[in-house]
């Protein structure tokens, strides 16, 4: 078994990131299903587009939509454009917030896999949260489009893709340059520069971005700097090389959590500890090779590397365990690096296509956790270990037309994960028997994830579909206790899609049964594992032109998420209770007016969060709220002028609540920008 694992991990397979965008696409035409031919020069991206005619649910967010949305950060951006439930943790860039799909509480977005140009962003063997998912590495001005895949329906993604996948593609080519300067409320000022070229056999895109803000609460200022690069070269008619890099750095201060009384009194300027804050540095590099041996074959391989260093100081409110949650400050520090490689072959045949491949990934993390006062360590560390995780996978996925109306998508993957804990001085690891030891502990898990979906194309413009899939993710705590079992789920979905000129809509009914459920409290840092839960509900999507210049978009999820059987560490029976950190319904809607003959547009958008169940407060339910946003832009010669208002009605709302403490949402904020096109 170890020899097989080593072979998979070392012979061209470390990480599923990259290489699965088939160059032939399946499309509907009239009452039949047809396949468009392979186009060699059009696309060299390294990840799969979600297609409307597949038997699953997905949301596409375009670059134009991203540009029009007046969001203060990347989490807000996806909340307002893709209907994702988000609970911002109220820290700064580098501190991952909670993004949730279909009722997965997703503390630090760990149940949702994020990929940028084929590189996975979730961080394994992370002591703060397994699969820690930092979206601030996303460079908004460089984004070409974003797909949000709902559920574990694709065999191309493995660990952390339980709720779904956020798949980001950046611009492949650009001609000329543009510079952008922005300013807004709370001392916000930023600027970005994008440039690139497109020649017969090569293209490149480069970008830099800087941002600083004083913050709307005391001790909440931050700065952020980013860089982006992508270069594509056609070595021949059949061979293309695609290289890219992302990097960013940030520093931030933390105002901390508020009590319920402080929040109700709108006493938002209280600060737990003025020495709270942190920093994050992250870089990632990739190199992709695409070879087309014949018109029906496409082979891709992508290799990547990641590096990261973050440190934070946080004061946890005085409730909870003996060490955490006592009102004392905690320091966490994480140094990490990793490598990955994916190789996949896509064969397009007369009735569809098949993709088969292998992936692997290796991550190394040096993690420590200390009790501190004013950033001075108080005694020995609480946790001090080196974590390593090597993973490998084999996967296959096919899309086949069976006649004029029936399409079948089937696939599976086998994942093997080996996690190793090595204690540093004053550190310990935990064995499978629950014993604390001073020597290294290692454990290997294997999991099979089958996927199948069927789509039936009706006579006119509608498609009916159904799918069944299995997903998984590593458990919080495997950094120090590698033997903890994986969290797994079975997901079921059926729906209908309607597409006619100027109108597109869908309805999806889903159910997701989770085994070894785990809930985590971000304040006390305590987790409860070993139970079962169920999410079930309906998702509705709509895109329509109400009139020629008027576009309406909406994306809503109504969800019943409950623990089937779960007992907390304190002995509380949560069976039948709503899943923590989820809402009964979430949604977004936008209305855009863009006259054809005039270079300007106006958008009004809203995002709604239904009754919300906070962390670690069984029986407590917060009321629903809605936020309204507006934006306008116009193009005058070479200048694009934009104005946006976030939370137009200045609604007071809780971003996050846990254990009786609250992170308040940002009040009304105004921002404007000037973009110069060269």
N, C-alpha and C positions, 0 to 999 in steps of 0.2 A: 504494500500500500504506500509506504513512504517513497519507494522508488518511483511508482507511478506518479505520485504527487510532485516529486522533484522534476520528473520529466516534463509534466504539464507546465510547471511553473517556470522552467528555464528554457525550454525549446520553443521560443516564440509565442508565449501565451500570457504574459503578465498583465492584464486589465482589459475589461470590456470597453473599450472606449471607442473604438474608432471607426471601424471600417465597414459599416453596414448600410450604406445608402445605395440601393440598387439603381443601376443606370437605366433600367427599363421600368416603366411605370404602367400600372394597370388602371384603366379608365372605363367609365360607362359611356356608351354611345347609343342613343336611341333606346331600344329595348334589349340590347345585347351588351356583353362585357368584352372589351377588346384590349389589346396590348399595343402600346406605342413602341416604336423601335428604339434601340440603344442609340444615344447621342453622345459621342466621345468627348466633345469639347465643351459641353454646356455646364456640367457640374463636376466639381472635384471635392465637395464637402465630404466629411468623414463620418457623419451620423445619419440615421434614417429619418426621412420625412414621414410624418403621420399623414396618411392619405384618407380622403373622405370615403372611399369605396372599400375600406377594410372593415371587418366585423368587430369594431370596438369604438370607444368614445374618446375623442381628443379635441383640444381647443388650440387653434392657431392664433398667435399674436404677431402682427406684422411690425416692421420697423416704423412705419408711419403712425401706427397706434401708439407705440412706445414714445415717439417724439411728441405726440399731442397730449400725453398724460402728465399732469402736474404733480407727480409723486415725489416726496422728499427722499426716498431711498428705494432700493431694488425690491424689498419685500412689499412695500406699498404699491410699487409699480405692477407687480404680478397680481396683487389683490384687486386692483382697480381695473385691470385689463383682462384677466382670465378667470375671475370669480373664485380665486383660491382664498380659503379662510386663513387669516394671518393674525397672530397675537404678538405684537412687537414687544420684546423684552426690555426696551427702554434704555439700552446701553448705547454703544457707538459702533462704528464700522469695524467689523472683525468679530463682533459678538453675535452669533447666529440667533435669529428670532425663530418663532414657531410658525411654520407654514403647514397647513393641514388640507388634505384632500379626502373626501368621503368619510369624514369623522375620525381619521387617525390623528390622535393628539399631537404626535410629531414634535415632541420637545426638541428644540433646536433643529427642526425640520428633518429629523433622522429617519422618518418613515417614507420620505420622498427623495428619490434619487435625482441629483442634478448633474448634467453633463454639459460641458462647453467645448464645442468642436471635437468631441470624442474623448475628452479628458474627464474622468469622474472627480467630483468636488467633495463628496462625503468623505470624512476622515475616519478610517478604522482605528482600532485600539486607541481611542481617545478617552481620557479619564473623566472629562467633563460630561460627555454624552457620546455613546458609541454611534458613529455615523454623523458626527457633528458637521453641519451643512452650512457653510458660510457663503451666502449669495453675493457678498460685496466684491468678490473677484470678477463679477459680471461687469463689463464695460458697456454702458447703455448705448453710446454713440456708435459703437462698432457692431451692434447686433443687426443681423439680417432678418431673422425671425425666430420665434420660440414656439415649440409644440409642448403642450401639457397632455401627456397620455394618462388616462384614468385606469388605475388598477394594474396588476402585474401581468398584463396581456401579452407582452412581447418577450420572446425568448432571447432577445439581444441584450437584456438587462437582468442582473441578478441581485446581489446584495443591496438592501435598502430600498428597493423598488416595490415596496408593499402597497403603498397608497397610489403610486404611479411614478411617472418620470417627467421632469422638466428638462427638455432637450433644446439647447441653445446653439444656433449657428451664427457665425460672424460673417461680415462682408468678405467675399472672396476677391472682389476687384473693385477698383475705384479710380476715377480719373479726375485729377485736379486736387484741390485742397479746400477745406473749410475750417474756420475758426469760430468758436462760440464763447461768449462771455455772459454769465448769468449772475443774478443777485436776487435776494429775497429777504423775507422776515427772519428775525433772530440772528442777524449778523451773517447771513448766508451769502457767500460769494464763491464763484467757481469759474473755471474756464477749461476748454478742451480744444485740441487741434487734431484734425484728421487729414491725412494726405495719402496719395497713392498713384499708381500708374497701371495702365493696361496696354500691353504690346501683343504681337501676334502669338507669342509662345510663353508669355509670362505676365504675371500681375502681382501687385503688392498693395497692402494697406497697413498704414502705421498710425498710431494715435497716442496722445498723452492727455491726461486729465488731472485736474487738481480741484479740491473742494475744501472749504472750511466753514464752520458754523459755530456761533456762540452757544446755541441751544436755547430752547424755550423755557427750560427749567434751570435753576442754578446748578452749577457744577456739571453741565451736560454738553460742554463744547467738544469739538473734535476737528481733526483734519484728515484728509484722505488724498493720496496720490496714486495714480494708475498709469500703466503703460500697456500697449497692445501692439502686436506685430503679426502679420501673416504674409507669406510669400508662396506663390504657386508657379510652378515651372513645368511646361510640357517638354519632356526630354525627347519624345518622339510622338508619332500619331497614336501610339498605344500605351505610352508610359507617362505618368504625371507624378510630380513630387510636390508635396504640400507641407510647409513648415509653419509653425506658429508659436507664439509665446504670450503669456499673460503674467503681469506682476502688479502687486499693489502693496502699499504700506499705510498704516493709520495709527493714530493715537487718540484716545478718548477719555473723558471723565464720566463718572457715574453719580447721579443724584440719589440712587437707591429706591427702595420701595416705600409706599405710603401705607399708613393704616387705613382701615375703612372709614374711621371718623375723620381723618385728615382729608380723604378723598371726598366724602360727603360735604365737608365744610369748604371744599375747593381750596384747601391750603396746599397748593401744588409746589410751593417753593421750599419745602422742607428737604434737607439733605442729610442722609444717614451718616456719612463720613466723607469729608472733603478730600481725603486721600484716596478714595475709591477711584478706579479707572483701569485702563489697560492699553495694550498695543497689539497689533497683528502685522506680520509680514508674510507674504505668500508669493511664490513664483512657480510657474509651470511651463514646460517646454514640450513640444511634440514634433514628430516627423512622420508623415504619412506617404506611402508609396502605393500608387494605383496602376495596375497592369491590366490591359485588355487583350488576352491571348487570341480571342476570336470575337466576332460580333455578338455571341451569346454568352460569353464568359467575362466576368470582372473579378479581379483579385485585389484585395487591399490588405495592407499591413500598416499598423501604426504603433510607434514606440513613443513613450512619454516619460517625463520625470517631474516630480513635485517636491517642493521644499517649503517649510512653514515654521514660523516661530511666533508664539503668542504668550502673553502674560496678562493676568488680570488680578485686581484687588477688589473684592466685594464684601460688603458688610451684610450678613444675613440677619433678618429680623429675629427678635428674641422669642422663638418658639421652635419646637422640634426636638432633635436629638441631643445627645450629651456634648458633642463637640460642634457640629454644625447647628445653626439656628439658635445660637446663644447670644446674638448681638455682637459677636466679635468679627473681626475682619479676616477673610481667608484669601490667601494667595494661591493661584494656580499657574503653572508654567509648563509649556509643551514645546519641545523641539522635535521636528519630524522631517523625514524625507521618504520618498518612495519611487518605484519604477513600475512600468507596465508595458505590455505589448499585446496587440490583438492581430490575428490573421484570419481572414474570412474570404470565401469564394462564393460568388453569386452566379448561378446558371439560369439564364432566361430561355424558356422553351415555348412551344406553340400555345400552351394553355396557362402559363404562369411563370413562376420563378422559384428557385430554392437557394437559400443561403445557409452555408455550413461553415463553422469555424471553431477556433479555440482562443481562450484568453487566459491571462494570468496577471497577478499583481503582487507586489511585495511592499510592505510598509513597515517603517521603523519609527517608534515614538519613545521619547525620553520625557516622562511625566512626573511632576512633583506637586504636592499640595501641602501648604503650611498654614497654621494659625499665625496671624500677624497683628500688629498694632502700629498704625501710621506707617505701614509698609515695612516694618521691622519684624523679622521672624521671631516667634516665641517658642523656642524649644525645637524638638525633633519634628521631622515631617510626619504628616498623617498618612501620606502615600508617597512612595518614591520608588518607581520601577521603570524598567525598559520593556516595552511591549513590541512584539513583532507579529505580523500576520502575513502569511503567504497563502495566496488563493489561486486556484486554477479552475477552468470551466471548459466544457465542450458544449456546443449549442448547434441547433439546426432549426430553421424556420422556412415554411413553404407557403406559397399563395397559389392556388390552383382553381381554374374555371372548369366546372363540371357541367357542360352545356351552356345554353344562352343566358340562364338566369341565376345559376348557383355558383357561389364562390366559397372555397374552403381555405382557411388559414390554420395550419397546424405546426406545432413545434415543441421543443423540449430543451432543457439544459440540465447538465449535471455539474454541480459546484462542490469543490472540496476546499475547506478552509482550515488551515493550521495556525493556531494562535499560541504564542509563547510569552510567558511572564518571567522576567529576570529581575529579582529585587536588587536595588542599589543599597548602600549603607543606610541603615535605619528603615528599610523597606521590607515588606512581606508579600508573598503570593499565597493563594488559596488553592488547595487541591480539590479534586472531584469529591472527596469525602468531607469537604468543609474545614479541613485543617489548615492553619496558618503555618507556613514554612519559610525558611530563609534561603532555600535553593530554588532553581528554576522549575517552572511547571509548564507543561505543554499539552495541548489537546487538539484533536482533529475532528471536524464535523463534515459529513457529506449530506447533500440534499438533492433530490430530483424534482424538477419543476416542469410538469407538462402544461401545454397551452393548446387550446383548440377553439376555433370560431367558425361560424357558418353565416354567410350573408345571402339572402334571396332577393333578387332584383324584381320588383313587381312590374306590371305592364307599362306604367307611365313613369313617374318620377320618384317613387318611394322605394326604400330598401328596408327589409326586415333582417335582424341579425340576432345571434346569440353567441356567447362565448363562456368558456370555463377555463380557469387558470389557477396556478399555485404560485405563491410568492413567499419570500423569507427575508429576514435580516438578522444580523448578529445582535446579541443582547447587551444592554448596558451592564458594565461591570466585567466584561471578558478581559479587560486590560489586566486585572489582578486575579481573576478567577476564570481561566480559559475554558474550563469544563462546562460553563453555563450553556444550556441547550439553546438552539436557535428558536426565534419566534417565527412561526409559519402561519399561512392562511390559505384557504380556498376561496376563490372569488368567482361569483356568478353574475352574468349580466345579459339582459336582453333589451332590444330597443328598436326604434324606427327612425329612419332618416329621410327627409323630404328635400329635394332640390329641383326647383323650377326657376326660370329667369327672374331675377331680382328678389328671390325668396329662398332661404335655406333654414331648415329647422330640424331638431332631433329631440327625442325623448329616450332616456336610458333608465332602466330599472335594475338596481344592483343589490347584491347581498355579499358580504364578506365575513367569513367565520375564521376567527383567529385563535390559535392554540399557543400556550405559554405566554399569554398576554402580560404586558409589563406597563406599569404606570409610574411616572417619575415626577417628583416635586422639585421645581427649579430653585426654590428657596431653601428647603432643608437638605436638598441633594440626596433624599432617600427614595428608594424605589421598591415597588411591590411586584413580584413576579409569580408565575405559575398558574394563572387562571385562564379563563376563556372569555371571549367577547364576540359580539356580532354587530356589524353595521349593515343597514339596509335602507333603501330610499330610492329617490328618483332625481334625475338630472334633466334639465331643460335648457336647450340652446336655441337661439334665434338670431338670424341676420337677414335684414330686409331693407329695401329701398322704399320708404313710404312715399316718396316722390323722387324725381330725378336727382336733386341735390341733397336729399335728406336720407341718412343712413342710420338705422336702429340696430343695436347689438345687445344681446342679453344672455347671461349664463347664470343659472340658478341650480342649487342643490338642496333638496329637502331630505333630512337624514334622521334616522332613529338609531343611535349608537349606544349600546348598553353592554355592561359586563354581565356575562352569563354566570360566571362563577369566579370570584376573586375575594380574598381576605387580605387586608392590609397588614403591614408589619406591626401595627399597633393593635391588631385583632379585630378591626372593624370589618364587618361583612358588607362587601360592595355588590354582591350578587343582585342583579336587577337595577342597579343604579346606572345613571347615564355616564358614558365615558368622559373622564375629566378633560378639560380644555377643548371642548367641542361645542358647536352650536347646533340647534335644531334645523336651522336653514341658513345658508349664505348665498349671496348673489351679487352680481354686478350688472349694470346696464348703462349704455351710452347712446346719445343722440348727437349726430354730427351733421352740420349744415355746411356744404362745400359747393358753391355755385361753379358750374363748369367754365363759364366765361370770365371768372374773376379769381385772382391768386390769393384767396383768403378762405378761412374756415373758422367755425365756432363749434365747440363741443361742450356738452353738459353730460356729466356721468355721476353715477351713484354706486356705492357698495353698501350692502346691508348685512348685518350679523343678527341672526335670530336669538332667541333665549339661549344663554351661554352657561355652561357648567364649569366652574373654576376648579383648579387643582386642589385636591385634598380637602374638599368641603362637601361631603356627601349630603344631598338634599337641598343644597343651595343652587338657585338658578337666577342669573342676572337677566334683566329685561332686554329686549331687542333694541337695536339702534340702527340708524342709517346716516351715512355721510354723503354730502353733496359736493361735487367738484366741478370746476369750469375752466375752459382754456380757449384761447383765440390766437390765431397766427395769420400773418400776411407776408407776401413776398414783394418787395419793392426793389426792382433792379436786381442787384446781387445780394441784397440784405433780407434776411428772414427775421421778422420781429415776432416774439411770442410772449404771451402773458398767461399765467395760470394761478388759480386760487384753489388751495386744498382745504377741505372742511369749510366750505363757503358759509354755512350757517353757524359756525363756531360751536358745534355740538360737543358736549362733555361726554366722554365715554371711556370705559376701561379697556386698555389694550390687553392686559393680562391680570388675572387675580389668582392667588395661591395662598392657602393657609391663612386667610384673613388679611392679606396684604395686596396692594394694587399698584400696577404701573399705569398711570393715566395716559390717554391718547393725546396727540398733538392738537392744539387749537388751530383756529384759522391761520393760514400762512399764505403769503403772496410771493410769487416769484416771476421774474421776467428775464428774457434773454435776447441777445442780438447775435445772429449767425451771419458770417460773411462767407460767400461762396467765391472761390478763386477759379 
